[in-house]
Amino acid sequence: MSEFPVSPFSRREILRLLGVSAVAPAFLAGCRDDEAAQSAAHHAGQRARGEIVPAVGAEPQFFTEHEFETVRLLTDYILPADDRGPSASEVGAPEFIDFVMTDELLGDPERRQTKMRGGLAWLDAQSRRAYGARFVEATDAQRRELLDRIAYPDVADPADAVGVAFFNSLRDYTAAGYFSSPQGIDDLGYIGNVARAEWPGCPPEVAQHIGLTA
């Protein structure tokens, strides 16, 4: 999959902005009204506070073995390892997504599950049609070619609308799962509520931005 075409930011920086919701879950829920964004933000907040910690390598409770293998691949295409940190699957993003699919605290999970399972089935059907193999069995180049069709909503073919919606949701879940993990929180530079000996005041550029100073 190509880098998101919005330089000067890297893919990780873009997802880092989405992942701010991991330590301020109301941000994403307030800015996005779709269910995936809201549930991702809610669960990322729980995870960042230590209320839920899906174990890396835990057996999936919702996904089939094949679906989970596909999700693992997809999360690493969305957020691969680089010089700043490990990949999404290495920090438990797939396990996080599986947990979101089964948690009933947000109400009946059937709607989330149907969308996720339907999206994965769509991806496999498109891969079979184009390459004669399921997504996980296709070559890396073929997978990237298929993902390029659905990764950029502004230029995607309307015929791929189901795939675009699925990939948008998965990207939200991946960003929230990654940046609420210990490694992701370190990447964000979030230190929580830490006491300081003295308060230097509001930074001048922030005060100017919010209109407190000229």
C-alpha positions as a LaTeX table, in Angstrom:
\begin{tabular}{lrrr}
\hline
Residue & $x$ (\AA) & $y$ (\AA) & $z$ (\AA) \\
\hline
Met1 & 0.00 & 0.00 & 0.00 \\
Ser2 & 1.32 & 3.43 & $-0.89$ \\
Glu3 & 2.02 & 6.12 & 1.66 \\
Phe4 & $-1.03$ & 8.29 & 2.31 \\
Pro5 & $-0.70$ & 11.14 & $-0.22$ \\
Val6 & $-0.76$ & 14.04 & 2.21 \\
Ser7 & 2.87 & 15.15 & 2.64 \\
Pro8 & 4.70 & 16.42 & 4.63 \\
Phe9 & 3.24 & 13.99 & 7.17 \\
Ser10 & 4.25 & 10.33 & 7.17 \\
Arg11 & 1.72 & 7.54 & 7.52 \\
Arg12 & 2.72 & 7.11 & 11.17 \\
Glu13 & 2.25 & 10.83 & 11.84 \\
Ile14 & $-1.23$ & 10.77 & 10.33 \\
Leu15 & $-2.20$ & 7.75 & 12.38 \\
Arg16 & $-0.58$ & 9.34 & 15.41 \\
Leu17 & $-3.04$ & 12.22 & 15.05 \\
Leu18 & $-5.89$ & 9.72 & 14.96 \\
Gly19 & $-4.32$ & 7.90 & 17.88 \\
Val20 & $-4.46$ & 10.98 & 20.12 \\
Ser21 & $-7.90$ & 9.55 & 20.89 \\
Ala22 & $-6.14$ & 6.82 & 22.81 \\
Val23 & $-5.37$ & 9.24 & 25.62 \\
Ala24 & $-8.27$ & 11.64 & 24.98 \\
Pro25 & $-11.05$ & 9.36 & 23.72 \\
Ala26 & $-13.69$ & 12.07 & 23.60 \\
Phe27 & $-11.68$ & 13.82 & 20.90 \\
Leu28 & $-12.23$ & 11.21 & 18.24 \\
Ala29 & $-15.76$ & 10.43 & 19.37 \\
Gly30 & $-16.63$ & 14.10 & 19.21 \\
Cys31 & $-15.05$ & 14.75 & 15.83 \\
Arg32 & $-16.31$ & 11.62 & 14.11 \\
Asp33 & $-19.89$ & 10.42 & 14.32 \\
Asp34 & $-19.43$ & 6.93 & 12.90 \\
Glu35 & $-19.67$ & 3.94 & 15.19 \\
Ala36 & $-16.17$ & 2.67 & 14.50 \\
Ala37 & $-14.56$ & 5.94 & 15.57 \\
Gln38 & $-16.65$ & 6.17 & 18.72 \\
Ser39 & $-16.10$ & 2.58 & 19.82 \\
Ala40 & $-12.38$ & 2.76 & 18.99 \\
Ala41 & $-12.03$ & 5.93 & 21.07 \\
His42 & $-13.99$ & 4.48 & 23.97 \\
His43 & $-11.94$ & 1.31 & 24.15 \\
Ala44 & $-8.65$ & 3.12 & 23.58 \\
Gly45 & $-9.41$ & 5.27 & 26.61 \\
Gln46 & $-10.07$ & 2.14 & 28.67 \\
Arg47 & $-6.85$ & 0.55 & 27.46 \\
Ala48 & $-4.74$ & 3.65 & 28.10 \\
Arg49 & $-6.10$ & 3.79 & 31.66 \\
Gly50 & $-5.23$ & 0.14 & 32.17 \\
Glu51 & $-8.85$ & $-0.99$ & 32.44 \\
Ile52 & $-8.44$ & $-3.42$ & 29.55 \\
Val53 & $-5.18$ & $-4.95$ & 28.39 \\
Pro54 & $-5.75$ & $-7.46$ & 25.56 \\
Ala55 & $-2.70$ & $-9.71$ & 25.65 \\
Val56 & $-0.49$ & $-9.86$ & 22.58 \\
Gly57 & $-0.88$ & $-13.35$ & 21.18 \\
Ala58 & $-4.23$ & $-14.01$ & 22.89 \\
Glu59 & $-6.65$ & $-16.28$ & 21.07 \\
Pro60 & $-9.35$ & $-14.28$ & 19.27 \\
Gln61 & $-12.84$ & $-14.42$ & 20.75 \\
Phe62 & $-14.66$ & $-13.13$ & 17.66 \\
Phe63 & $-12.51$ & $-13.60$ & 14.58 \\
Thr64 & $-12.02$ & $-16.95$ & 12.91 \\
Glu65 & $-8.41$ & $-18.06$ & 12.46 \\
His66 & $-8.46$ & $-16.90$ & 8.84 \\
Glu67 & $-10.11$ & $-13.57$ & 9.66 \\
Phe68 & $-7.60$ & $-12.89$ & 12.41 \\
Glu69 & $-4.70$ & $-13.64$ & 10.10 \\
Thr70 & $-6.18$ & $-11.15$ & 7.64 \\
Val71 & $-6.63$ & $-8.52$ & 10.35 \\
Arg72 & $-3.03$ & $-8.99$ & 11.49 \\
Leu73 & $-1.81$ & $-8.41$ & 7.95 \\
Leu74 & $-4.04$ & $-5.38$ & 7.47 \\
Thr75 & $-2.99$ & $-3.67$ & 10.68 \\
Asp76 & 0.66 & $-4.05$ & 9.70 \\
Tyr77 & $-0.03$ & $-2.57$ & 6.26 \\
Ile78 & $-1.71$ & 0.34 & 8.00 \\
Leu79 & 1.04 & 0.81 & 10.59 \\
Pro80 & 4.22 & $-1.14$ & 9.79 \\
Ala81 & 7.32 & $-1.20$ & 11.93 \\
Asp82 & 9.76 & 1.63 & 11.30 \\
Asp83 & 12.63 & 3.43 & 13.03 \\
Arg84 & 10.17 & 4.96 & 15.52 \\
Gly85 & 8.53 & 1.80 & 16.75 \\
Pro86 & 7.13 & $-1.69$ & 16.21 \\
Ser87 & 4.28 & $-2.65$ & 13.92 \\
Ala88 & 0.62 & $-2.62$ & 14.92 \\
Ser89 & 0.45 & $-6.40$ & 15.34 \\
Glu90 & 3.54 & $-6.41$ & 17.55 \\
Val91 & 1.81 & $-4.20$ & 20.14 \\
Gly92 & $-1.51$ & $-6.05$ & 20.13 \\
Ala93 & $-3.67$ & $-3.97$ & 17.80 \\
Pro94 & $-5.37$ & $-7.08$ & 16.31 \\
Glu95 & $-6.20$ & $-8.36$ & 19.81 \\
Phe96 & $-7.54$ & $-4.91$ & 20.68 \\
Ile97 & $-9.81$ & $-4.98$ & 17.62 \\
Asp98 & $-11.04$ & $-8.45$ & 18.54 \\
Phe99 & $-11.91$ & $-7.18$ & 22.02 \\
Val100 & $-13.85$ & $-4.25$ & 20.58 \\
Met101 & $-15.86$ & $-6.68$ & 18.47 \\
Thr102 & $-17.02$ & $-8.65$ & 21.51 \\
Asp103 & $-17.45$ & $-6.02$ & 24.23 \\
Glu104 & $-21.11$ & $-5.39$ & 25.03 \\
Leu105 & $-20.55$ & $-2.23$ & 27.09 \\
Leu106 & $-21.31$ & $-0.18$ & 23.97 \\
Gly107 & $-24.52$ & $-2.08$ & 23.41 \\
Asp108 & $-25.24$ & $-4.96$ & 21.08 \\
Pro109 & $-21.99$ & $-5.70$ & 19.20 \\
Glu110 & $-23.82$ & $-7.36$ & 16.31 \\
Arg111 & $-23.69$ & $-4.22$ & 14.13 \\
Arg112 & $-19.92$ & $-3.84$ & 14.59 \\
Gln113 & $-19.37$ & $-7.52$ & 13.99 \\
Thr114 & $-21.49$ & $-7.57$ & 10.83 \\
Lys115 & $-19.61$ & $-4.61$ & 9.35 \\
Met116 & $-16.21$ & $-6.08$ & 10.21 \\
Arg117 & $-16.98$ & $-9.60$ & 8.99 \\
Gly118 & $-18.65$ & $-8.23$ & 5.86 \\
Gly119 & $-15.64$ & $-6.04$ & 5.11 \\
Leu120 & $-13.22$ & $-8.94$ & 5.45 \\
Ala121 & $-15.42$ & $-11.07$ & 3.20 \\
Trp122 & $-15.53$ & $-8.25$ & 0.64 \\
Leu123 & $-11.74$ & $-8.04$ & 0.67 \\
Asp124 & $-11.36$ & $-11.76$ & 0.07 \\
Ala125 & $-13.97$ & $-11.73$ & $-2.71$ \\
Gln126 & $-12.20$ & $-8.87$ & $-4.49$ \\
Ser127 & $-8.83$ & $-10.59$ & $-4.10$ \\
Arg128 & $-10.18$ & $-13.83$ & $-5.52$ \\
Arg129 & $-11.76$ & $-11.98$ & $-8.44$ \\
Ala130 & $-8.58$ & $-10.08$ & $-9.28$ \\
Tyr131 & $-5.86$ & $-12.56$ & $-8.35$ \\
Gly132 & $-7.49$ & $-15.96$ & $-7.86$ \\
Ala133 & $-6.53$ & $-16.10$ & $-4.19$ \\
Arg134 & $-7.76$ & $-14.85$ & $-0.83$ \\
Phe135 & $-6.12$ & $-11.68$ & 0.50 \\
Val136 & $-3.67$ & $-13.48$ & 2.78 \\
Glu137 & $-2.65$ & $-15.79$ & $-0.08$ \\
Ala138 & $-2.05$ & $-13.01$ & $-2.61$ \\
Thr139 & 1.40 & $-11.56$ & $-3.18$ \\
Asp140 & 2.52 & $-8.44$ & $-1.35$ \\
Ala141 & 2.24 & $-6.41$ & $-4.58$ \\
Gln142 & $-1.29$ & $-7.69$ & $-5.20$ \\
Arg143 & $-2.39$ & $-6.89$ & $-1.64$ \\
Arg144 & $-1.02$ & $-3.36$ & $-1.92$ \\
Glu145 & $-2.73$ & $-2.87$ & $-5.27$ \\
Leu146 & $-6.07$ & $-3.90$ & $-3.77$ \\
Leu147 & $-5.61$ & $-1.73$ & $-0.68$ \\
Asp148 & $-4.72$ & 1.26 & $-2.83$ \\
Arg149 & $-8.24$ & 1.00 & $-4.26$ \\
Ile150 & $-9.85$ & 1.57 & $-0.85$ \\
Ala151 & $-7.29$ & 3.54 & 1.17 \\
Tyr152 & $-8.04$ & 6.94 & $-0.38$ \\
Pro153 & $-11.76$ & 7.78 & $-0.15$ \\
Asp154 & $-11.53$ & 10.97 & $-2.22$ \\
Val155 & $-10.37$ & 9.12 & $-5.32$ \\
Ala156 & $-11.89$ & 5.67 & $-4.79$ \\
Asp157 & $-14.29$ & 4.18 & $-7.30$ \\
Pro158 & $-17.88$ & 4.37 & $-5.99$ \\
Ala159 & $-18.14$ & 0.66 & $-6.76$ \\
Asp160 & $-15.63$ & 0.07 & $-3.93$ \\
Ala161 & $-17.69$ & 1.98 & $-1.35$ \\
Val162 & $-18.10$ & $-1.07$ & 0.90 \\
Gly163 & $-14.36$ & $-1.63$ & 0.96 \\
Val164 & $-13.63$ & 2.05 & 1.59 \\
Ala165 & $-15.98$ & 2.16 & 4.59 \\
Phe166 & $-14.47$ & $-1.04$ & 5.96 \\
Phe167 & $-10.91$ & 0.19 & 5.59 \\
Asn168 & $-11.73$ & 3.54 & 7.19 \\
Ser169 & $-13.13$ & 1.73 & 10.22 \\
Leu170 & $-10.17$ & $-0.62$ & 10.43 \\
Arg171 & $-7.77$ & 2.33 & 10.27 \\
Asp172 & $-9.56$ & 3.96 & 13.22 \\
Tyr173 & $-9.39$ & 0.75 & 15.22 \\
Thr174 & $-5.73$ & 0.21 & 14.36 \\
Ala175 & $-4.70$ & 3.74 & 15.32 \\
Ala176 & $-6.61$ & 3.56 & 18.60 \\
Gly177 & $-5.23$ & 0.12 & 19.39 \\
Tyr178 & $-1.66$ & 1.09 & 18.60 \\
Phe179 & $-1.53$ & 4.44 & 20.35 \\
Ser180 & $-3.19$ & 3.15 & 23.52 \\
Ser181 & $-0.54$ & 0.44 & 23.88 \\
Pro182 & 2.49 & 1.17 & 26.11 \\
Gln183 & 4.70 & 1.55 & 23.02 \\
Gly184 & 2.18 & 3.83 & 21.33 \\
Ile185 & 1.77 & 6.00 & 24.41 \\
Asp186 & 5.55 & 6.38 & 24.52 \\
Asp187 & 5.46 & 7.45 & 20.87 \\
Leu188 & 2.81 & 10.05 & 21.67 \\
Gly189 & 4.95 & 11.40 & 24.49 \\
Tyr190 & 1.96 & 11.23 & 26.84 \\
Ile191 & 2.96 & 11.31 & 30.52 \\
Gly192 & $-0.46$ & 11.64 & 32.16 \\
Asn193 & $-1.07$ & 13.80 & 35.19 \\
Val194 & 2.42 & 14.48 & 36.47 \\
Ala195 & 3.01 & 16.96 & 39.27 \\
Arg196 & 5.37 & 19.84 & 38.51 \\
Ala197 & 7.34 & 21.91 & 40.97 \\
Glu198 & 6.23 & 25.09 & 39.23 \\
Trp199 & 3.81 & 26.03 & 36.44 \\
Pro200 & 5.43 & 28.11 & 33.69 \\
Gly201 & 2.08 & 29.25 & 32.36 \\
Cys202 & 0.43 & 28.93 & 29.00 \\
Pro203 & 2.97 & 28.88 & 26.14 \\
Pro204 & 2.88 & 32.22 & 24.26 \\
Glu205 & 2.04 & 30.60 & 20.92 \\
Val206 & $-0.92$ & 28.77 & 22.48 \\
Ala207 & $-2.18$ & 31.91 & 24.22 \\
Gln208 & $-2.01$ & 33.78 & 20.92 \\
His209 & $-3.74$ & 30.95 & 19.07 \\
Ile210 & $-6.74$ & 30.94 & 21.44 \\
Gly211 & $-6.98$ & 34.72 & 21.46 \\
Leu212 & $-5.65$ & 35.49 & 24.96 \\
Thr213 & $-2.92$ & 37.71 & 23.51 \\
Ala214 & $-2.55$ & 39.75 & 20.38 \\
\hline
\end{tabular}
